[in-house]
Amino acid sequence: MSESVKGCIYIVNANEGEYIPFKNIPCARLGTVPLNVVDRIDVPNAYELLQEYIREGKLKVSRFEDKSPEQLEWWYRAVADYMKEKDMINTPNCSYARFVREKLPRAWEKYINDMR
């Protein structure tokens, strides 16, 4: 890889009700409102950090292209069900809802159709 991508990991203070848990990722949370950033960890090369996490077993990567149509449908349904469970129709501009709308339009479509 010729170019590295820099980034940072934000450390935030969040009160109950300002975030929701990810259903299948116990340590992850999703902010539903803007959160107060109190610190950050600079990541000079995101690709290298992710590769390190894969080597250490901290991160498992599964490729979209390797999924069967049935696996993809299950995944879209799981995403739509999660959004329904979290009532994201009322927070359509939270980062997760925006991500799904922009990057997983089939899951977003399933979710919207379920809400009708």
Buried (B, 14 or more C-beta within 10 A) or exposed (E): EEEEEEBEEEEBEEEEEBBBEEEEEEEEBBBBEEBEEEEEEEBEBBEEBBBEEEEEEEEEEEEEEEEEEEEBBEBBBBBBBBBBEBEBEEBEEBEBBEEBBEEBEBBBBBBBEEEE
